[in-house]
Structures are given as C-alpha cells and as structure tokens.
C-alpha cells in the first residue's frame, strides 16, 4: 500500500469516526437506544465507551483503509463522486450482511434498527468513500 492510498484510508477512517459520532452518538442516540433487541447489557455506557475508544477508532480506520485499498488497487476510483457512489454501495452490502446476520443469530438488533443502521452506514461510507476518492485523484 503506497503512501497516497494510506493517507486516503486514514482520511476516510477519520471521516467514518466523525460522522459516526455525529449521527449515532448525537443525532440518533435516543432513536437507536429504542431499537435494541432483547439482549441486556449489550451497549456500553458513555464512560465504558471512552475507556475503549481506541478499538472504535481502529475499526473506523480499518473501514477507511478497506475503501481506499479497493479504490486504488482494483477500482481505479479517483473522484469524490465515484468514491461516494462506490463507498455507499460497499457500505450498504457490508451493513446489510452484518446486520441481518446479527438479527438472525442474536437478540442484539431489531428489524427497524437494522434498516436505520443500513441507511446510516450508506451515508457514512458514501461520504468516507468520497473523501478517499478525492484524495486518490489529487495530483
């Protein structure tokens, strides 16, 4: 992975983290809390989350690097629009696959929560993909 792809991935990961915090952590905090499944003690408190935030950051950076790697190595995406479209599609498939698997195998999610999560992930990965595509297209 060259430095341009690495920087694109880091920027996309940072975008995922910031948008996730804004959308999940602020805008939809109460909405998502009402869409949890029947499993108790699944969500961490704010204090617990701050104690393990490094893992959240690592996860978001991995998503950003994943998008940048695909764009640079396989898809030759080098524009914000191309990255946004591809990022949204990748995010939709990733979120739907994961969320429906969790819905079918656990009590963590509900169907309305799955739908909301997929929509939010499309937005987040769409914008993050746009950032990665934009960076990769810079001269």
N, CA, C and O atoms as a GROMACS GRO file, in nm:
protein
  556
    1UNK      N    1   0.086  -0.117   0.000
    1UNK     CA    2   0.000   0.000   0.000
    1UNK      C    3   0.090   0.123   0.000
    1UNK      O    4   0.173   0.140   0.090
    2UNK      N    5   0.075   0.209  -0.100
    2UNK     CA    6   0.159   0.327  -0.107
    2UNK      C    7   0.107   0.437  -0.016
    2UNK      O    8  -0.001   0.426   0.041
    3UNK      N    9   0.187   0.544  -0.002
    3UNK     CA   10   0.152   0.649   0.093
    3UNK      C   11   0.023   0.723   0.055
    3UNK      O   12  -0.051   0.766   0.143
    4UNK      N   13  -0.004   0.737  -0.073
    4UNK     CA   14  -0.127   0.804  -0.116
    4UNK      C   15  -0.250   0.724  -0.073
    4UNK      O   16  -0.348   0.780  -0.025
    5UNK      N   17  -0.245   0.593  -0.092
    5UNK     CA   18  -0.355   0.506  -0.051
    5UNK      C   19  -0.369   0.505   0.101
    5UNK      O   20  -0.481   0.508   0.154
    6UNK      N   21  -0.258   0.503   0.170
    6UNK     CA   22  -0.260   0.503   0.317
    6UNK      C   23  -0.323   0.632   0.370
    6UNK      O   24  -0.407   0.627   0.460
    7UNK      N   25  -0.285   0.745   0.315
    7UNK     CA   26  -0.343   0.873   0.358
    7UNK      C   27  -0.492   0.878   0.324
    7UNK      O   28  -0.572   0.924   0.405
    8UNK      N   29  -0.530   0.830   0.205
    8UNK     CA   30  -0.671   0.826   0.168
    8UNK      C   31  -0.750   0.741   0.267
    8UNK      O   32  -0.860   0.777   0.307
    9UNK      N   33  -0.692   0.629   0.307
    9UNK     CA   34  -0.758   0.542   0.404
    9UNK      C   35  -0.770   0.606   0.540
    9UNK      O   36  -0.874   0.592   0.606
   10UNK      N   37  -0.666   0.675   0.583
   10UNK     CA   38  -0.671   0.743   0.712
   10UNK      C   39  -0.775   0.855   0.711
   10UNK      O   40  -0.849   0.873   0.808
   11UNK      N   41  -0.781   0.930   0.603
   11UNK     CA   42  -0.882   1.037   0.591
   11UNK      C   43  -1.023   0.979   0.588
   11UNK      O   44  -1.114   1.033   0.651
   12UNK      N   45  -1.041   0.870   0.515
   12UNK     CA   46  -1.173   0.806   0.509
   12UNK      C   47  -1.210   0.750   0.646
   12UNK      O   48  -1.326   0.761   0.688
   13UNK      N   49  -1.115   0.689   0.716
   13UNK     CA   50  -1.141   0.637   0.850
   13UNK      C   51  -1.176   0.747   0.948
   13UNK      O   52  -1.267   0.730   1.030
   14UNK      N   53  -1.107   0.859   0.941
   14UNK     CA   54  -1.138   0.973   1.025
   14UNK      C   55  -1.278   1.025   0.994
   14UNK      O   56  -1.353   1.063   1.084
   15UNK      N   57  -1.313   1.027   0.867
   15UNK     CA   58  -1.448   1.068   0.826
   15UNK      C   59  -1.552   0.973   0.885
   15UNK      O   60  -1.655   1.019   0.935
   16UNK      N   61  -1.527   0.843   0.879
   16UNK     CA   62  -1.619   0.745   0.939
   16UNK      C   63  -1.636   0.771   1.087
   16UNK      O   64  -1.748   0.769   1.138
   17UNK      N   65  -1.527   0.796   1.156
   17UNK     CA   66  -1.533   0.818   1.300
   17UNK      C   67  -1.614   0.943   1.333
   17UNK      O   68  -1.702   0.939   1.420
   18UNK      N   69  -1.585   1.052   1.266
   18UNK     CA   70  -1.654   1.179   1.295
   18UNK      C   71  -1.802   1.168   1.261
   18UNK      O   72  -1.887   1.209   1.340
   19UNK      N   73  -1.835   1.115   1.143
   19UNK     CA   74  -1.976   1.102   1.105
   19UNK      C   75  -2.049   1.004   1.196
   19UNK      O   76  -2.165   1.027   1.231
   20UNK      N   77  -1.984   0.896   1.235
   20UNK     CA   78  -2.045   0.801   1.328
   20UNK      C   79  -2.077   0.866   1.461
   20UNK      O   80  -2.184   0.845   1.518
   21UNK      N   81  -1.983   0.946   1.510
   21UNK     CA   82  -2.004   1.017   1.636
   21UNK      C   83  -2.121   1.115   1.622
   21UNK      O   84  -2.207   1.123   1.710
   22UNK      N   85  -2.123   1.190   1.512
   22UNK     CA   86  -2.230   1.288   1.492
   22UNK      C   87  -2.366   1.221   1.473
   22UNK      O   88  -2.465   1.261   1.535
   23UNK      N   89  -2.371   1.118   1.388
   23UNK     CA   90  -2.501   1.057   1.355
   23UNK      C   91  -2.547   0.962   1.465
   23UNK      O   92  -2.656   0.978   1.519
   24UNK      N   93  -2.464   0.863   1.498
   24UNK     CA   94  -2.505   0.766   1.600
   24UNK      C   95  -2.499   0.826   1.741
   24UNK      O   96  -2.592   0.809   1.821
   25UNK      N   97  -2.390   0.896   1.770
   25UNK     CA   98  -2.367   0.944   1.905
   25UNK      C   99  -2.449   1.064   1.945
   25UNK      O  100  -2.478   1.084   2.063
   26UNK      N  101  -2.488   1.145   1.848
   26UNK     CA  102  -2.562   1.267   1.882
   26UNK      C  103  -2.702   1.267   1.822
   26UNK      O  104  -2.801   1.276   1.894
   27UNK      N  105  -2.710   1.259   1.691
   27UNK     CA  106  -2.838   1.274   1.622
   27UNK      C  107  -2.935   1.160   1.652
   27UNK      O  108  -3.053   1.184   1.679
   28UNK      N  109  -2.887   1.036   1.648
   28UNK     CA  110  -2.976   0.920   1.664
   28UNK      C  111  -2.956   0.845   1.796
   28UNK      O  112  -2.999   0.730   1.809
   29UNK      N  113  -2.894   0.908   1.893
   29UNK     CA  114  -2.864   0.839   2.018
   29UNK      C  115  -2.990   0.780   2.082
   29UNK      O  116  -2.990   0.662   2.118
   30UNK      N  117  -3.093   0.858   2.097
   30UNK     CA  118  -3.216   0.809   2.160
   30UNK      C  119  -3.292   0.715   2.067
   30UNK      O  120  -3.352   0.618   2.114
   31UNK      N  121  -3.289   0.742   1.939
   31UNK     CA  122  -3.359   0.658   1.842
   31UNK      C  123  -3.301   0.517   1.841
   31UNK      O  124  -3.375   0.419   1.847
   32UNK      N  125  -3.170   0.507   1.834
   32UNK     CA  126  -3.106   0.376   1.829
   32UNK      C  127  -3.121   0.301   1.961
   32UNK      O  128  -3.132   0.178   1.962
   33UNK      N  129  -3.123   0.373   2.073
   33UNK     CA  130  -3.141   0.307   2.203
   33UNK      C  131  -3.277   0.237   2.208
   33UNK      O  132  -3.290   0.134   2.274
   34UNK      N  133  -3.376   0.290   2.140
   34UNK     CA  134  -3.508   0.228   2.138
   34UNK      C  135  -3.521   0.114   2.040
   34UNK      O  136  -3.625   0.048   2.034
   35UNK      N  137  -3.417   0.088   1.961
   35UNK     CA  138  -3.422  -0.017   1.860
   35UNK      C  139  -3.331  -0.134   1.893
   35UNK      O  140  -3.302  -0.217   1.806
   36UNK      N  141  -3.286  -0.142   2.017
   36UNK     CA  142  -3.204  -0.255   2.058
   36UNK      C  143  -3.292  -0.378   2.070
   36UNK      O  144  -3.413  -0.368   2.091
   37UNK      N  145  -3.230  -0.491   2.057
   37UNK     CA  146  -3.302  -0.616   2.075
   37UNK      C  147  -3.328  -0.643   2.223
   37UNK      O  148  -3.320  -0.553   2.306
   38UNK      N  149  -3.357  -0.766   2.254
   38UNK     CA  150  -3.390  -0.803   2.391
   38UNK      C  151  -3.268  -0.836   2.476
   38UNK      O  152  -3.282  -0.860   2.596
   39UNK      N  153  -3.149  -0.837   2.417
   39UNK     CA  154  -3.028  -0.866   2.494
   39UNK      C  155  -3.003  -0.751   2.592
   39UNK      O  156  -3.009  -0.634   2.554
   40UNK      N  157  -2.975  -0.783   2.715
   40UNK     CA  158  -2.949  -0.680   2.815
   40UNK      C  159  -2.800  -0.666   2.836
   40UNK      O  160  -2.724  -0.762   2.823
   41UNK      N  161  -2.759  -0.546   2.869
   41UNK     CA  162  -2.619  -0.520   2.897
   41UNK      C  163  -2.530  -0.522   2.774
   41UNK      O  164  -2.408  -0.541   2.787
   42UNK      N  165  -2.587  -0.504   2.657
   42UNK     CA  166  -2.509  -0.510   2.534
   42UNK      C  167  -2.436  -0.378   2.508
   42UNK      O  168  -2.316  -0.378   2.479
   43UNK      N  169  -2.506  -0.269   2.520
   43UNK     CA  170  -2.446  -0.138   2.492
   43UNK      C  171  -2.361  -0.092   2.610
   43UNK      O  172  -2.398  -0.110   2.726
   44UNK      N  173  -2.246  -0.034   2.577
   44UNK     CA  174  -2.160   0.021   2.681
   44UNK      C  175  -2.211   0.159   2.720
   44UNK      O  176  -2.270   0.230   2.638
   45UNK      N  177  -2.188   0.196   2.844
   45UNK     CA  178  -2.219   0.331   2.888
   45UNK      C  179  -2.119   0.426   2.823
   45UNK      O  180  -2.017   0.383   2.768
   46UNK      N  181  -2.147   0.555   2.829
   46UNK     CA  182  -2.055   0.653   2.772
   46UNK      C  183  -1.917   0.642   2.838
   46UNK      O  184  -1.814   0.655   2.771
   47UNK      N  185  -1.916   0.620   2.967
   47UNK     CA  186  -1.789   0.608   3.039
   47UNK      C  187  -1.711   0.484   2.993
   47UNK      O  188  -1.590   0.489   2.973
   48UNK      N  189  -1.782   0.372   2.978
   48UNK     CA  190  -1.717   0.250   2.932
   48UNK      C  191  -1.665   0.265   2.789
   48UNK      O  192  -1.558   0.216   2.755
   49UNK      N  193  -1.744   0.335   2.707
   49UNK     CA  194  -1.703   0.354   2.568
   49UNK      C  195  -1.576   0.438   2.559
   49UNK      O  196  -1.488   0.410   2.478
   50UNK      N  197  -1.567   0.541   2.643
   50UNK     CA  198  -1.447   0.624   2.641
   50UNK      C  199  -1.324   0.544   2.686
   50UNK      O  200  -1.212   0.573   2.644
   51UNK      N  201  -1.346   0.444   2.770
   51UNK     CA  202  -1.235   0.360   2.815
   51UNK      C  203  -1.183   0.265   2.709
   51UNK      O  204  -1.072   0.214   2.720
   52UNK      N  205  -1.262   0.242   2.606
   52UNK     CA  206  -1.219   0.152   2.499
   52UNK      C  207  -1.234   0.216   2.362
   52UNK      O  208  -1.253   0.147   2.262
   53UNK      N  209  -1.225   0.349   2.358
   53UNK     CA  210  -1.246   0.422   2.232
   53UNK      C  211  -1.139   0.388   2.128
   53UNK      O  212  -1.162   0.402   2.008
   54UNK      N  213  -1.022   0.342   2.174
   54UNK     CA  214  -0.916   0.308   2.079
   54UNK      C  215  -0.962   0.197   1.985
   54UNK      O  216  -0.921   0.194   1.868
   55UNK      N  217  -1.046   0.106   2.033
   55UNK     CA  218  -1.093  -0.002   1.947
   55UNK      C  219  -1.194   0.049   1.845
   55UNK      O  220  -1.198  -0.001   1.732
   56UNK      N  221  -1.273   0.145   1.882
   56UNK     CA  222  -1.366   0.209   1.789
   56UNK      C  223  -1.288   0.282   1.680
   56UNK      O  224  -1.320   0.272   1.562
   57UNK      N  225  -1.185   0.354   1.720
   57UNK     CA  226  -1.102   0.427   1.624
   57UNK      C  227  -1.033   0.329   1.528
   57UNK      O  228  -1.029   0.353   1.407
   58UNK      N  229  -0.978   0.221   1.581
   58UNK     CA  230  -0.913   0.120   1.497
   58UNK      C  231  -1.012   0.064   1.396
   58UNK      O  232  -0.979   0.049   1.278
   59UNK      N  233  -1.133   0.032   1.440
   59UNK     CA  234  -1.235  -0.022   1.350
   59UNK      C  235  -1.270   0.074   1.238
   59UNK      O  236  -1.285   0.033   1.123
   60UNK      N  237  -1.283   0.203   1.271
   60UNK     CA  238  -1.316   0.302   1.169
   60UNK      C  239  -1.202   0.321   1.071
   60UNK      O  240  -1.224   0.338   0.951
   61UNK      N  241  -1.079   0.318   1.121
   61UNK     CA  242  -0.963   0.329   1.032
   61UNK      C  243  -0.954   0.209   0.938
   61UNK      O  244  -0.917   0.224   0.822
   62UNK      N  245  -0.988   0.091   0.987
   62UNK     CA  246  -0.987  -0.028   0.901
   62UNK      C  247  -1.090  -0.013   0.789
   62UNK      O  248  -1.061  -0.048   0.674
   63UNK      N  249  -1.207   0.038   0.820
   63UNK     CA  250  -1.308   0.062   0.716
   63UNK      C  251  -1.254   0.160   0.612
   63UNK      O  252  -1.268   0.137   0.492
   64UNK      N  253  -1.193   0.269   0.657
   64UNK     CA  254  -1.137   0.367   0.565
   64UNK      C  255  -1.027   0.309   0.478
   64UNK      O  256  -1.023   0.334   0.358
   65UNK      N  257  -0.939   0.229   0.538
   65UNK     CA  258  -0.831   0.166   0.461
   65UNK      C  259  -0.886   0.064   0.362
   65UNK      O  260  -0.834   0.050   0.251
   66UNK      N  261  -0.990  -0.007   0.402
   66UNK     CA  262  -1.056  -0.103   0.313
   66UNK      C  263  -1.110  -0.032   0.188
   66UNK      O  264  -1.086  -0.076   0.076
   67UNK      N  265  -1.180   0.079   0.209
   67UNK     CA  266  -1.233   0.155   0.094
   67UNK      C  267  -1.120   0.206   0.006
   67UNK      O  268  -1.125   0.190  -0.116
   68UNK      N  269  -1.019   0.268   0.066
   68UNK     CA  270  -0.909   0.324  -0.012
   68UNK      C  271  -0.833   0.215  -0.088
   68UNK      O  272  -0.794   0.236  -0.203
   69UNK      N  273  -0.813   0.101  -0.027
   69UNK     CA  274  -0.744  -0.008  -0.094
   69UNK      C  275  -0.822  -0.057  -0.216
   69UNK      O  276  -0.765  -0.075  -0.324
   70UNK      N  277  -0.951  -0.077  -0.200
   70UNK     CA  278  -1.034  -0.120  -0.312
   70UNK      C  279  -1.029  -0.016  -0.424
   70UNK      O  280  -1.013  -0.050  -0.541
   71UNK      N  281  -1.043   0.110  -0.387
   71UNK     CA  282  -1.046   0.216  -0.488
   71UNK      C  283  -0.914   0.225  -0.562
   71UNK      O  284  -0.913   0.240  -0.685
   72UNK      N  285  -0.803   0.218  -0.491
   72UNK     CA  286  -0.672   0.235  -0.553
   72UNK      C  287  -0.626   0.113  -0.629
   72UNK      O  288  -0.570   0.126  -0.738
   73UNK      N  289  -0.648  -0.006  -0.575
   73UNK     CA  290  -0.591  -0.128  -0.634
   73UNK      C  291  -0.680  -0.195  -0.737
   73UNK      O  292  -0.630  -0.252  -0.833
   74UNK      N  293  -0.811  -0.189  -0.718
   74UNK     CA  294  -0.900  -0.265  -0.805
   74UNK      C  295  -0.996  -0.180  -0.887
   74UNK      O  296  -1.027  -0.215  -1.001
   75UNK      N  297  -1.042  -0.071  -0.832
   75UNK     CA  298  -1.150   0.003  -0.898
   75UNK      C  299  -1.103   0.130  -0.970
   75UNK      O  300  -1.178   0.188  -1.048
   76UNK      N  301  -0.979   0.172  -0.945
   76UNK     CA  302  -0.924   0.292  -1.008
   76UNK      C  303  -1.018   0.412  -0.990
   76UNK      O  304  -1.044   0.486  -1.085
   77UNK      N  305  -1.068   0.431  -0.869
   77UNK     CA  306  -1.156   0.543  -0.838
   77UNK      C  307  -1.072   0.660  -0.792
   77UNK      O  308  -0.988   0.647  -0.704
   78UNK      N  309  -1.095   0.776  -0.854
   78UNK     CA  310  -1.012   0.893  -0.822
   78UNK      C  311  -1.092   1.023  -0.821
   78UNK      O  312  -1.035   1.130  -0.844
   79UNK      N  313  -1.222   1.015  -0.794
   79UNK     CA  314  -1.303   1.136  -0.781
   79UNK      C  315  -1.392   1.123  -0.657
   79UNK      O  316  -1.418   1.013  -0.609
   80UNK      N  317  -1.436   1.237  -0.606
   80UNK     CA  318  -1.527   1.234  -0.492
   80UNK      C  319  -1.656   1.161  -0.528
   80UNK      O  320  -1.703   1.076  -0.452
   81UNK      N  321  -1.715   1.193  -0.644
   81UNK     CA  322  -1.842   1.130  -0.682
   81UNK      C  323  -1.828   0.979  -0.701
   81UNK      O  324  -1.913   0.903  -0.653
   82UNK      N  325  -1.723   0.936  -0.769
   82UNK     CA  326  -1.702   0.793  -0.787
   82UNK      C  327  -1.681   0.722  -0.654
   82UNK      O  328  -1.734   0.613  -0.633
   83UNK      N  329  -1.603   0.784  -0.565
   83UNK     CA  330  -1.580   0.726  -0.433
   83UNK      C  331  -1.706   0.723  -0.349
   83UNK      O  332  -1.729   0.626  -0.276
   84UNK      N  333  -1.786   0.827  -0.359
   84UNK     CA  334  -1.910   0.832  -0.281
   84UNK      C  335  -2.007   0.723  -0.326
   84UNK      O  336  -2.068   0.656  -0.242
   85UNK      N  337  -2.021   0.705  -0.455
   85UNK     CA  338  -2.111   0.601  -0.507
   85UNK      C  339  -2.061   0.462  -0.467
   85UNK      O  340  -2.138   0.380  -0.416
   86UNK      N  341  -1.934   0.436  -0.490
   86UNK     CA  342  -1.879   0.304  -0.456
   86UNK      C  343  -1.881   0.282  -0.305
   86UNK      O  344  -1.914   0.172  -0.260
   87UNK      N  345  -1.847   0.384  -0.227
   87UNK     CA  346  -1.848   0.372  -0.082
   87UNK      C  347  -1.988   0.341  -0.029
   87UNK      O  348  -2.004   0.259   0.061
   88UNK      N  349  -2.089   0.408  -0.085
   88UNK     CA  350  -2.226   0.384  -0.042
   88UNK      C  351  -2.270   0.240  -0.074
   88UNK      O  352  -2.335   0.175   0.007
   89UNK      N  353  -2.234   0.193  -0.191
   89UNK     CA  354  -2.272   0.056  -0.230
   89UNK      C  355  -2.199  -0.047  -0.142
   89UNK      O  356  -2.261  -0.141  -0.094
   90UNK      N  357  -2.070  -0.027  -0.122
   90UNK     CA  358  -1.994  -0.118  -0.036
   90UNK      C  359  -2.050  -0.115   0.106
   90UNK      O  360  -2.069  -0.220   0.168
   91UNK      N  361  -2.077   0.004   0.156
   91UNK     CA  362  -2.133   0.018   0.290
   91UNK      C  363  -2.269  -0.049   0.304
   91UNK      O  364  -2.299  -0.110   0.406
   92UNK      N  365  -2.352  -0.036   0.201
   92UNK     CA  366  -2.485  -0.099   0.205
   92UNK      C  367  -2.473  -0.250   0.215
   92UNK      O  368  -2.541  -0.313   0.296
   93UNK      N  369  -2.386  -0.309   0.134
   93UNK     CA  370  -2.369  -0.454   0.138
   93UNK      C  371  -2.305  -0.501   0.269
   93UNK      O  372  -2.348  -0.600   0.327
   94UNK      N  373  -2.203  -0.429   0.315
   94UNK     CA  374  -2.138  -0.467   0.441
   94UNK      C  375  -2.237  -0.459   0.557
   94UNK      O  376  -2.249  -0.553   0.636
   95UNK      N  377  -2.307  -0.347   0.568
   95UNK     CA  378  -2.401  -0.328   0.679
   95UNK      C  379  -2.516  -0.428   0.672
   95UNK      O  380  -2.554  -0.487   0.773
   96UNK      N  381  -2.573  -0.446   0.552
   96UNK     CA  382  -2.685  -0.538   0.539
   96UNK      C  383  -2.643  -0.681   0.574
   96UNK      O  384  -2.715  -0.751   0.645
   97UNK      N  385  -2.529  -0.722   0.526
   97UNK     CA  386  -2.480  -0.857   0.557
   97UNK      C  387  -2.458  -0.876   0.705
   97UNK      O  388  -2.502  -0.976   0.762
   98UNK      N  389  -2.391  -0.782   0.768
   98UNK     CA  390  -2.364  -0.793   0.910
   98UNK      C  391  -2.493  -0.782   0.992
   98UNK      O  392  -2.518  -0.864   1.081
   99UNK      N  393  -2.573  -0.680   0.963
   99UNK     CA  394  -2.693  -0.655   1.044
   99UNK      C  395  -2.795  -0.768   1.033
   99UNK      O  396  -2.851  -0.810   1.135
  100UNK      N  397  -2.819  -0.817   0.914
  100UNK     CA  398  -2.916  -0.927   0.901
  100UNK      C  399  -2.863  -1.056   0.964
  100UNK      O  400  -2.941  -1.136   1.015
  101UNK      N  401  -2.731  -1.076   0.961
  101UNK     CA  402  -2.672  -1.190   1.031
  101UNK      C  403  -2.694  -1.176   1.181
  101UNK      O  404  -2.732  -1.273   1.248
  102UNK      N  405  -2.671  -1.058   1.234
  102UNK     CA  406  -2.693  -1.034   1.377
  102UNK      C  407  -2.841  -1.049   1.413
  102UNK      O  408  -2.874  -1.103   1.519
  103UNK      N  409  -2.928  -1.002   1.326
  103UNK     CA  410  -3.072  -1.014   1.350
  103UNK      C  411  -3.112  -1.161   1.354
  103UNK      O  412  -3.197  -1.201   1.435
  104UNK      N  413  -3.054  -1.241   1.268
  104UNK     CA  414  -3.089  -1.383   1.261
  104UNK      C  415  -3.024  -1.470   1.366
  104UNK      O  416  -3.072  -1.580   1.393
  105UNK      N  417  -2.915  -1.422   1.428
  105UNK     CA  418  -2.841  -1.508   1.520
  105UNK      C  419  -2.834  -1.457   1.663
  105UNK      O  420  -2.779  -1.525   1.750
  106UNK      N  421  -2.888  -1.338   1.689
  106UNK     CA  422  -2.875  -1.282   1.824
  106UNK      C  423  -2.997  -1.199   1.860
  106UNK      O  424  -3.088  -1.180   1.779
  107UNK      N  425  -2.998  -1.152   1.981
  107UNK     CA  426  -3.104  -1.062   2.028
  107UNK      C  427  -3.054  -0.920   2.041
  107UNK      O  428  -3.106  -0.840   2.119
  108UNK      N  429  -2.951  -0.888   1.964
  108UNK     CA  430  -2.889  -0.756   1.974
  108UNK      C  431  -2.968  -0.652   1.894
  108UNK      O  432  -2.976  -0.536   1.936
  109UNK      N  433  -3.024  -0.689   1.780
  109UNK     CA  434  -3.087  -0.593   1.690
  109UNK      C  435  -3.235  -0.626   1.668
  109UNK      O  436  -3.280  -0.738   1.690
  110UNK      N  437  -3.306  -0.523   1.623
  110UNK     CA  438  -3.444  -0.540   1.578
  110UNK      C  439  -3.448  -0.503   1.430
  110UNK      O  440  -3.356  -0.440   1.379
  111UNK      N  441  -3.554  -0.541   1.361
  111UNK     CA  442  -3.563  -0.509   1.219
  111UNK      C  443  -3.560  -0.358   1.194
  111UNK      O  444  -3.489  -0.314   1.103
  112UNK      N  445  -3.634  -0.276   1.270
  112UNK     CA  446  -3.621  -0.130   1.247
  112UNK      C  447  -3.478  -0.080   1.270
  112UNK      O  448  -3.431   0.009   1.199
  113UNK      N  449  -3.408  -0.137   1.369
  113UNK     CA  450  -3.270  -0.099   1.394
  113UNK      C  451  -3.179  -0.136   1.278
  113UNK      O  452  -3.086  -0.063   1.245
  114UNK      N  453  -3.205  -0.251   1.218
  114UNK     CA  454  -3.128  -0.295   1.101
  114UNK      C  455  -3.146  -0.196   0.987
  114UNK      O  456  -3.048  -0.154   0.924
  115UNK      N  457  -3.270  -0.159   0.960
  115UNK     CA  458  -3.297  -0.066   0.849
  115UNK      C  459  -3.230   0.068   0.873
  115UNK      O  460  -3.166   0.123   0.782
  116UNK      N  461  -3.243   0.122   0.994
  116UNK     CA  462  -3.180   0.250   1.025
  116UNK      C  463  -3.028   0.239   1.013
  116UNK      O  464  -2.964   0.327   0.956
  117UNK      N  465  -2.971   0.131   1.065
  117UNK     CA  466  -2.827   0.114   1.060
  117UNK      C  467  -2.776   0.106   0.917
  117UNK      O  468  -2.672   0.164   0.885
  118UNK      N  469  -2.846   0.036   0.831
  118UNK     CA  470  -2.804   0.027   0.691
  118UNK      C  471  -2.806   0.164   0.626
  118UNK      O  472  -2.712   0.200   0.555
  119UNK      N  473  -2.912   0.240   0.648
  119UNK     CA  474  -2.921   0.375   0.590
  119UNK      C  475  -2.807   0.463   0.639
  119UNK      O  476  -2.744   0.534   0.561
  120UNK      N  477  -2.781   0.459   0.770
  120UNK     CA  478  -2.674   0.542   0.825
  120UNK      C  479  -2.538   0.500   0.770
  120UNK      O  480  -2.456   0.585   0.737
  121UNK      N  481  -2.515   0.370   0.758
  121UNK     CA  482  -2.387   0.323   0.705
  121UNK      C  483  -2.369   0.360   0.558
  121UNK      O  484  -2.257   0.385   0.513
  122UNK      N  485  -2.478   0.364   0.482
  122UNK     CA  486  -2.470   0.410   0.343
  122UNK      C  487  -2.422   0.555   0.340
  122UNK      O  488  -2.337   0.591   0.258
  123UNK      N  489  -2.476   0.637   0.426
  123UNK     CA  490  -2.435   0.779   0.432
  123UNK      C  491  -2.289   0.790   0.474
  123UNK      O  492  -2.210   0.859   0.410
  124UNK      N  493  -2.253   0.722   0.582
  124UNK     CA  494  -2.116   0.732   0.634
  124UNK      C  495  -2.014   0.681   0.533
  124UNK      O  496  -1.916   0.750   0.504
  125UNK      N  497  -2.036   0.562   0.480
  125UNK     CA  498  -1.938   0.507   0.385
  125UNK      C  499  -1.942   0.579   0.251
  125UNK      O  500  -1.842   0.580   0.178
  126UNK      N  501  -2.055   0.638   0.219
  126UNK     CA  502  -2.062   0.719   0.098
  126UNK      C  503  -1.974   0.842   0.109
  126UNK      O  504  -1.895   0.872   0.018
  127UNK      N  505  -1.986   0.914   0.218
  127UNK     CA  506  -1.902   1.033   0.238
  127UNK      C  507  -1.755   0.994   0.254
  127UNK      O  508  -1.668   1.056   0.194
  128UNK      N  509  -1.729   0.890   0.334
  128UNK     CA  510  -1.590   0.844   0.352
  128UNK      C  511  -1.530   0.798   0.219
  128UNK      O  512  -1.414   0.827   0.190
  129UNK      N  513  -1.608   0.728   0.138
  129UNK     CA  514  -1.562   0.687   0.006
  129UNK      C  515  -1.534   0.806  -0.083
  129UNK      O  516  -1.439   0.806  -0.161
  130UNK      N  517  -1.618   0.907  -0.072
  130UNK     CA  518  -1.594   1.031  -0.148
  130UNK      C  519  -1.463   1.096  -0.109
  130UNK      O  520  -1.389   1.142  -0.195
  131UNK      N  521  -1.435   1.100   0.020
  131UNK     CA  522  -1.309   1.158   0.069
  131UNK      C  523  -1.190   1.077   0.016
  131UNK      O  524  -1.092   1.134  -0.031
  132UNK      N  525  -1.200   0.945   0.023
  132UNK     CA  526  -1.091   0.860  -0.027
  132UNK      C  527  -1.072   0.881  -0.178
  132UNK      O  528  -0.960   0.896  -0.224
  133UNK      N  529  -1.181   0.882  -0.252
  133UNK     CA  530  -1.171   0.903  -0.397
  133UNK      C  531  -1.111   1.038  -0.431
  133UNK      O  532  -1.028   1.049  -0.521
  134UNK      N  533  -1.153   1.140  -0.358
  134UNK     CA  534  -1.100   1.274  -0.380
  134UNK      C  535  -0.948   1.276  -0.357
  134UNK      O  536  -0.872   1.329  -0.438
  135UNK      N  537  -0.905   1.217  -0.245
  135UNK     CA  538  -0.762   1.217  -0.214
  135UNK      C  539  -0.682   1.139  -0.320
  135UNK      O  540  -0.576   1.182  -0.363
  136UNK      N  541  -0.736   1.024  -0.360
  136UNK     CA  542  -0.665   0.943  -0.458
  136UNK      C  543  -0.655   1.013  -0.593
  136UNK      O  544  -0.564   0.983  -0.671
  137UNK      N  545  -0.745   1.105  -0.623
  137UNK     CA  546  -0.742   1.177  -0.750
  137UNK      C  547  -0.656   1.301  -0.749
  137UNK      O  548  -0.637   1.363  -0.854
  138UNK      N  549  -0.605   1.339  -0.633
  138UNK     CA  550  -0.519   1.458  -0.625
  138UNK      C  551  -0.388   1.432  -0.698
  138UNK      O  552  -0.334   1.322  -0.696
  139UNK      N  553  -0.338   1.534  -0.762
  139UNK     CA  554  -0.210   1.522  -0.836
  139UNK      C  555  -0.093   1.550  -0.747
  139UNK      O  556   0.022   1.545  -0.792
   0.00000   0.00000   0.00000
